């Protein structure tokens, strides 16, 4: 198919989390983590160790780091990412 006639993929990039279906949002997040390219994805052992550290941290609240604002499960999933506070 010619690129000029191909239907563009429509992706909503203007939604706020509060406007989204919470269940679908988190399902999408876990799907994103599961489908990360293997060359950037942290090994499962590293991922789980990182999350274990986050679970002991006072900044963790409802899956989010109150210090840097990230969703810790997303940050921990990428092997090159680091904790903003050098905890992992």
C-alpha positions in Angstrom: 0.0 0.0 0.0 1.3 3.5 -0.8 2.2 5.5 2.2 0.1 8.4 0.9 -3.1 6.3 0.8 -2.4 4.5 4.1 -4.8 5.3 6.9 -3.0 7.1 9.7 -3.1 5.4 13.1 -4.9 7.6 15.5 -3.5 7.7 19.0 -4.9 9.9 21.8 -2.0 11.8 23.3 -4.0 14.5 25.0 -5.8 12.5 27.7 -5.2 13.1 31.4 -5.0 10.0 33.6 -8.1 11.2 35.5 -10.0 11.1 32.2 -9.0 7.6 31.3 -10.5 4.3 32.3 -8.2 3.3 35.2 -8.4 -0.4 34.5 -7.5 0.0 30.8 -4.8 2.5 31.6 -3.0 0.0 33.9 -3.6 -2.9 31.5 -1.9 -0.7 28.7 1.0 0.0 31.0 1.6 -3.6 31.7 1.3 -4.5 28.1 3.9 -1.8 27.3 6.3 -3.3 29.8 5.8 -6.8 28.5 6.5 -5.7 24.9 9.6 -3.6 25.6 12.5 -4.5 23.2 14.7 -7.1 24.8 17.8 -4.9 24.3 16.4 -2.2 26.6 14.4 -4.3 29.0 15.8 -5.0 32.4 16.2 -8.7 33.2 13.4 -9.9 35.4 15.7 -10.5 38.4 16.9 -6.8 38.2 13.3 -5.6 37.7 12.1 -7.5 40.7 15.0 -6.3 42.9 14.3 -2.7 41.9 10.7 -3.0 42.8 11.6 -4.6 46.1 13.7 -1.6 46.9 10.9 0.8 45.9 8.4 -1.1 48.2 10.6 -0.2 51.2 10.9 3.5 50.1 9.0 6.2 51.9 8.5 8.0 48.6 6.4 5.2 47.1 2.7 5.9 47.0 0.1 4.1 44.9 2.8 2.9 42.4 4.3 6.3 41.9 7.5 7.8 43.3 6.5 11.0 45.0 10.1 12.3 44.7 10.5 12.1 40.9 6.9 11.5 39.7 7.6 8.3 37.8 5.5 5.1 37.9 8.1 2.9 39.5 7.1 -0.2 37.5 7.8 1.6 34.3 11.1 3.1 35.4 12.3 -0.2 36.8 11.5 -2.1 33.5 14.2 -0.3 31.5 17.7 -1.5 32.2 19.4 1.9 31.7 17.1 3.7 34.1 18.3 4.5 37.6 16.6 5.6 40.8 16.7 9.4 41.2 18.0 8.8 44.7 20.5 6.1 43.9 18.7 3.4 45.7 19.1 1.1 42.6 
